[in-house]
């Protein structure tokens, strides 16, 4: 299945990181474990532990929400 912005809308962020090509499945699994262990939300853990840049996070959140990404 090809993942387009329309079919990623509403998905959980870990899934978007994986299927959207932001992280590998192994990285997504590791990130999910780090987020659970630290008590952080997955977006915060992704930034804090260096899994993803702020720009890429904005893109992933845009896919999740269906709204255009706004970057400075």
N, CA, C and O atoms as CSV, one atom per row, in Angstrom:
chain,resi,resn,atom,element,x,y,z
A,1,UNK,N,N,0.845,-1.184,0.000
A,1,UNK,CA,C,0.000,0.000,0.000
A,1,UNK,C,C,0.886,1.241,0.000
A,1,UNK,O,O,1.828,1.333,0.787
A,2,UNK,N,N,0.598,2.165,-0.852
A,2,UNK,CA,C,1.298,3.440,-0.872
A,2,UNK,C,C,0.650,4.351,0.158
A,2,UNK,O,O,-0.573,4.486,0.216
A,3,UNK,N,N,1.498,4.973,0.968
A,3,UNK,CA,C,0.964,5.843,2.013
A,3,UNK,C,C,0.994,7.280,1.532
A,3,UNK,O,O,2.052,7.835,1.236
A,4,UNK,N,N,-0.169,7.859,1.462
A,4,UNK,CA,C,-0.326,9.248,1.048
A,4,UNK,C,C,-0.754,10.056,2.260
A,4,UNK,O,O,-1.196,9.487,3.259
A,5,UNK,N,N,-0.630,11.371,2.186
A,5,UNK,CA,C,-1.084,12.181,3.317
A,5,UNK,C,C,-2.519,11.867,3.739
A,5,UNK,O,O,-2.832,11.896,4.929
A,6,UNK,N,N,-3.375,11.575,2.796
A,6,UNK,CA,C,-4.780,11.314,3.121
A,6,UNK,C,C,-4.949,10.060,3.969
A,6,UNK,O,O,-5.786,10.041,4.871
A,7,UNK,N,N,-4.169,9.006,3.697
A,7,UNK,CA,C,-4.385,7.793,4.481
A,7,UNK,C,C,-3.496,7.711,5.718
A,7,UNK,O,O,-3.522,6.699,6.419
A,8,UNK,N,N,-2.715,8.744,6.004
A,8,UNK,CA,C,-1.968,8.815,7.258
A,8,UNK,C,C,-2.678,9.705,8.278
A,8,UNK,O,O,-2.342,9.687,9.462
A,9,UNK,N,N,-3.641,10.469,7.825
A,9,UNK,CA,C,-4.376,11.362,8.724
A,9,UNK,C,C,-5.034,10.551,9.839
A,9,UNK,O,O,-5.731,9.568,9.587
A,10,UNK,N,N,-4.796,10.983,11.070
A,10,UNK,CA,C,-5.401,10.332,12.219
A,10,UNK,C,C,-4.643,9.133,12.753
A,10,UNK,O,O,-5.004,8.603,13.804
A,11,UNK,N,N,-3.602,8.687,12.062
A,11,UNK,CA,C,-2.799,7.557,12.539
A,11,UNK,C,C,-1.964,8.005,13.733
A,11,UNK,O,O,-1.735,9.200,13.924
A,12,UNK,N,N,-1.509,7.043,14.537
A,12,UNK,CA,C,-0.648,7.440,15.644
A,12,UNK,C,C,0.722,7.839,15.099
A,12,UNK,O,O,1.135,7.396,14.028
A,13,UNK,N,N,1.403,8.672,15.847
A,13,UNK,CA,C,2.636,9.274,15.366
A,13,UNK,C,C,3.730,8.237,15.119
A,13,UNK,O,O,4.504,8.379,14.173
A,14,UNK,N,N,3.808,7.208,15.942
A,14,UNK,CA,C,4.813,6.164,15.729
A,14,UNK,C,C,4.603,5.500,14.369
A,14,UNK,O,O,5.569,5.234,13.653
A,15,UNK,N,N,3.369,5.236,14.017
A,15,UNK,CA,C,3.071,4.626,12.720
A,15,UNK,C,C,3.451,5.569,11.581
A,15,UNK,O,O,3.978,5.129,10.559
A,16,UNK,N,N,3.187,6.852,11.753
A,16,UNK,CA,C,3.548,7.828,10.726
A,16,UNK,C,C,5.062,7.905,10.575
A,16,UNK,O,O,5.569,7.984,9.456
A,17,UNK,N,N,5.790,7.882,11.692
A,17,UNK,CA,C,7.255,7.883,11.613
A,17,UNK,C,C,7.742,6.693,10.787
A,17,UNK,O,O,8.659,6.826,9.977
A,18,UNK,N,N,7.127,5.537,10.998
A,18,UNK,CA,C,7.542,4.313,10.312
A,18,UNK,C,C,7.099,4.308,8.848
A,18,UNK,O,O,7.941,4.304,7.950
A,19,UNK,N,N,5.813,4.307,8.605
A,19,UNK,CA,C,5.327,4.158,7.230
A,19,UNK,C,C,5.535,5.408,6.388
A,19,UNK,O,O,5.553,5.331,5.160
A,20,UNK,N,N,5.692,6.550,7.032
A,20,UNK,CA,C,5.956,7.790,6.305
A,20,UNK,C,C,7.411,7.948,5.916
A,20,UNK,O,O,7.774,8.901,5.226
A,21,UNK,N,N,8.257,7.010,6.359
A,21,UNK,CA,C,9.665,7.039,5.983
A,21,UNK,C,C,10.538,7.956,6.827
A,21,UNK,O,O,11.673,8.247,6.450
A,22,UNK,N,N,10.024,8.414,7.958
A,22,UNK,CA,C,10.809,9.285,8.825
A,22,UNK,C,C,11.825,8.484,9.638
A,22,UNK,O,O,12.939,8.949,9.880
A,23,UNK,N,N,11.437,7.278,10.056
A,23,UNK,CA,C,12.286,6.380,10.834
A,23,UNK,C,C,12.082,4.958,10.325
A,23,UNK,O,O,11.076,4.655,9.682
A,24,UNK,N,N,13.043,4.093,10.617
A,24,UNK,CA,C,12.861,2.675,10.304
A,24,UNK,C,C,11.949,2.053,11.360
A,24,UNK,O,O,11.686,2.660,12.399
A,25,UNK,N,N,11.477,0.858,11.092
A,25,UNK,CA,C,10.639,0.140,12.061
A,25,UNK,C,C,11.411,-0.071,13.359
A,25,UNK,O,O,10.853,0.107,14.442
A,26,UNK,N,N,12.683,-0.448,13.270
A,26,UNK,CA,C,13.495,-0.653,14.472
A,26,UNK,C,C,13.640,0.640,15.270
A,26,UNK,O,O,13.550,0.627,16.497
A,27,UNK,N,N,13.865,1.753,14.578
A,27,UNK,CA,C,13.975,3.041,15.265
A,27,UNK,C,C,12.655,3.420,15.927
A,27,UNK,O,O,12.638,3.932,17.047
A,28,UNK,N,N,11.556,3.168,15.234
A,28,UNK,CA,C,10.240,3.481,15.787
A,28,UNK,C,C,9.971,2.643,17.029
A,28,UNK,O,O,9.440,3.151,18.017
A,29,UNK,N,N,10.332,1.363,16.988
A,29,UNK,CA,C,10.157,0.497,18.157
A,29,UNK,C,C,11.008,0.982,19.327
A,29,UNK,O,O,10.542,1.021,20.466
A,30,UNK,N,N,12.259,1.352,19.045
A,30,UNK,CA,C,13.150,1.855,20.087
A,30,UNK,C,C,12.608,3.163,20.665
A,30,UNK,O,O,12.621,3.362,21.880
A,31,UNK,N,N,12.136,4.045,19.800
A,31,UNK,CA,C,11.564,5.314,20.243
A,31,UNK,C,C,10.349,5.080,21.129
A,31,UNK,O,O,10.208,5.728,22.166
A,32,UNK,N,N,9.482,4.175,20.739
A,32,UNK,CA,C,8.292,3.878,21.541
A,32,UNK,C,C,8.683,3.379,22.929
A,32,UNK,O,O,8.070,3.761,23.926
A,33,UNK,N,N,9.703,2.524,22.991
A,33,UNK,CA,C,10.185,2.021,24.282
A,33,UNK,C,C,10.774,3.149,25.126
A,33,UNK,O,O,10.522,3.222,26.329
A,34,UNK,N,N,11.554,4.024,24.503
A,34,UNK,CA,C,12.144,5.166,25.216
A,34,UNK,C,C,11.053,6.098,25.736
A,34,UNK,O,O,11.145,6.596,26.858
A,35,UNK,N,N,10.034,6.333,24.936
A,35,UNK,CA,C,8.936,7.208,25.351
A,35,UNK,C,C,8.206,6.616,26.554
A,35,UNK,O,O,7.913,7.325,27.517
A,36,UNK,N,N,7.911,5.314,26.499
A,36,UNK,CA,C,7.237,4.658,27.625
A,36,UNK,C,C,8.095,4.726,28.884
A,36,UNK,O,O,7.594,5.047,29.962
A,37,UNK,N,N,9.392,4.423,28.751
A,37,UNK,CA,C,10.293,4.394,29.907
A,37,UNK,C,C,10.469,5.775,30.535
A,37,UNK,O,O,10.599,5.898,31.753
A,38,UNK,N,N,10.472,6.798,29.711
A,38,UNK,CA,C,10.708,8.156,30.209
A,38,UNK,C,C,9.425,8.872,30.620
A,38,UNK,O,O,9.469,9.891,31.310
A,39,UNK,N,N,8.286,8.336,30.195
A,39,UNK,CA,C,7.017,8.986,30.486
A,39,UNK,C,C,6.717,10.164,29.568
A,39,UNK,O,O,5.779,10.924,29.809
A,40,UNK,N,N,7.516,10.312,28.517
A,40,UNK,CA,C,7.312,11.406,27.566
A,40,UNK,C,C,6.337,10.993,26.473
A,40,UNK,O,O,6.203,9.810,26.159
A,41,UNK,N,N,5.660,11.979,25.898
A,41,UNK,CA,C,4.873,11.712,24.696
A,41,UNK,C,C,5.855,11.377,23.579
A,41,UNK,O,O,7.007,11.809,23.614
A,42,UNK,N,N,5.411,10.619,22.604
A,42,UNK,CA,C,6.319,10.147,21.558
A,42,UNK,C,C,6.953,11.299,20.780
A,42,UNK,O,O,8.117,11.202,20.392
A,43,UNK,N,N,6.227,12.372,20.547
A,43,UNK,CA,C,6.795,13.524,19.833
A,43,UNK,C,C,7.917,14.159,20.646
A,43,UNK,O,O,8.967,14.500,20.101
A,44,UNK,N,N,7.696,14.318,21.949
A,44,UNK,CA,C,8.721,14.902,22.813
A,44,UNK,C,C,9.939,13.993,22.914
A,44,UNK,O,O,11.075,14.466,22.882
A,45,UNK,N,N,9.702,12.689,23.037
A,45,UNK,CA,C,10.809,11.737,23.116
A,45,UNK,C,C,11.608,11.718,21.814
A,45,UNK,O,O,12.834,11.612,21.839
A,46,UNK,N,N,10.924,11.821,20.689
A,46,UNK,CA,C,11.608,11.819,19.389
A,46,UNK,C,C,12.606,12.961,19.303
A,46,UNK,O,O,13.716,12.787,18.799
A,47,UNK,N,N,12.212,14.123,19.792
A,47,UNK,CA,C,13.120,15.275,19.786
A,47,UNK,C,C,14.197,15.138,20.857
A,47,UNK,O,O,15.381,15.330,20.578
A,48,UNK,N,N,13.791,14.807,22.076
A,48,UNK,CA,C,14.736,14.756,23.195
A,48,UNK,C,C,15.834,13.726,22.985
A,48,UNK,O,O,16.989,13.972,23.332
A,49,UNK,N,N,15.487,12.576,22.422
A,49,UNK,CA,C,16.468,11.519,22.230
A,49,UNK,C,C,17.125,11.561,20.851
A,49,UNK,O,O,17.898,10.669,20.502
A,50,UNK,N,N,16.817,12.595,20.071
A,50,UNK,CA,C,17.493,12.813,18.799
A,50,UNK,C,C,17.080,11.898,17.659
A,50,UNK,O,O,17.843,11.705,16.713
A,51,UNK,N,N,15.890,11.335,17.737
A,51,UNK,CA,C,15.436,10.451,16.667
A,51,UNK,C,C,15.030,11.218,15.414
A,51,UNK,O,O,15.106,10.688,14.305
A,52,UNK,N,N,14.599,12.463,15.589
A,52,UNK,CA,C,14.035,13.208,14.473
A,52,UNK,C,C,14.276,14.702,14.696
A,52,UNK,O,O,14.344,15.169,15.833
A,53,UNK,N,N,14.401,15.431,13.611
A,53,UNK,CA,C,14.575,16.884,13.719
A,53,UNK,C,C,13.217,17.547,13.949
A,53,UNK,O,O,12.168,16.952,13.703
A,54,UNK,N,N,13.259,18.770,14.416
A,54,UNK,CA,C,12.021,19.518,14.623
A,54,UNK,C,C,11.267,19.689,13.302
A,54,UNK,O,O,10.040,19.599,13.267
A,55,UNK,N,N,12.000,19.934,12.224
A,55,UNK,CA,C,11.375,20.097,10.908
A,55,UNK,C,C,10.643,18.824,10.476
A,55,UNK,O,O,9.517,18.891,9.983
A,56,UNK,N,N,11.278,17.675,10.660
A,56,UNK,CA,C,10.643,16.402,10.288
A,56,UNK,C,C,9.440,16.111,11.187
A,56,UNK,O,O,8.438,15.560,10.731
A,57,UNK,N,N,9.543,16.483,12.463
A,57,UNK,CA,C,8.411,16.293,13.365
A,57,UNK,C,C,7.217,17.121,12.902
A,57,UNK,O,O,6.084,16.640,12.917
A,58,UNK,N,N,7.462,18.349,12.496
A,58,UNK,CA,C,6.385,19.204,11.984
A,58,UNK,C,C,5.740,18.558,10.759
A,58,UNK,O,O,4.518,18.588,10.615
A,59,UNK,N,N,6.550,17.979,9.883
A,59,UNK,CA,C,6.007,17.306,8.696
A,59,UNK,C,C,5.142,16.110,9.092
A,59,UNK,O,O,4.063,15.904,8.537
A,60,UNK,N,N,5.628,15.321,10.061
A,60,UNK,CA,C,4.868,14.153,10.508
A,60,UNK,C,C,3.556,14.572,11.169
A,60,UNK,O,O,2.517,13.956,10.931
A,61,UNK,N,N,3.599,15.614,11.996
A,61,UNK,CA,C,2.378,16.107,12.635
A,61,UNK,C,C,1.395,16.651,11.602
A,61,UNK,O,O,0.181,16.539,11.772
A,62,UNK,N,N,1.925,17.237,10.537
A,62,UNK,CA,C,1.084,17.720,9.448
A,62,UNK,C,C,0.347,16.553,8.788
A,62,UNK,O,O,-0.845,16.651,8.498
A,63,UNK,N,N,1.057,15.459,8.554
A,63,UNK,CA,C,0.420,14.272,7.972
A,63,UNK,C,C,-0.650,13.723,8.905
A,63,UNK,O,O,-1.721,13.309,8.460
A,64,UNK,N,N,-0.352,13.722,10.206
A,64,UNK,CA,C,-1.290,13.185,11.181
A,64,UNK,C,C,-2.562,14.029,11.266
A,64,UNK,O,O,-3.668,13.497,11.359
A,65,UNK,N,N,-2.392,15.341,11.233
A,65,UNK,CA,C,-3.531,16.240,11.418
A,65,UNK,C,C,-4.283,16.552,10.125
A,65,UNK,O,O,-5.468,16.888,10.147
A,66,UNK,N,N,-3.582,16.438,9.005
A,66,UNK,CA,C,-4.189,16.808,7.737
A,66,UNK,C,C,-4.079,18.290,7.424
A,66,UNK,O,O,-4.606,18.758,6.415
A,67,UNK,N,N,-3.390,19.033,8.292
A,67,UNK,CA,C,-3.181,20.463,8.068
A,67,UNK,C,C,-1.803,20.694,7.472
A,67,UNK,O,O,-0.886,19.919,7.742
A,68,UNK,N,N,-1.631,21.732,6.671
A,68,UNK,CA,C,-0.321,22.010,6.080
A,68,UNK,C,C,0.718,22.314,7.159
A,68,UNK,O,O,0.405,22.885,8.204
A,69,UNK,N,N,1.950,21.921,6.883
A,69,UNK,CA,C,3.057,22.209,7.802
A,69,UNK,C,C,3.403,23.683,7.729
A,69,UNK,O,O,3.490,24.259,6.644
A,70,UNK,N,N,3.596,24.281,8.874
A,70,UNK,CA,C,3.992,25.685,8.950
A,70,UNK,C,C,5.359,25.734,9.623
A,70,UNK,O,O,5.490,25.384,10.796
A,71,UNK,N,N,6.352,26.158,8.897
A,71,UNK,CA,C,7.688,26.270,9.474
A,71,UNK,C,C,8.162,27.707,9.362
A,71,UNK,O,O,7.805,28.420,8.424
A,72,UNK,N,N,8.971,28.126,10.331
A,72,UNK,CA,C,9.470,29.510,10.288
A,72,UNK,C,C,10.416,29.753,9.141
A,72,UNK,O,O,10.916,30.866,8.978
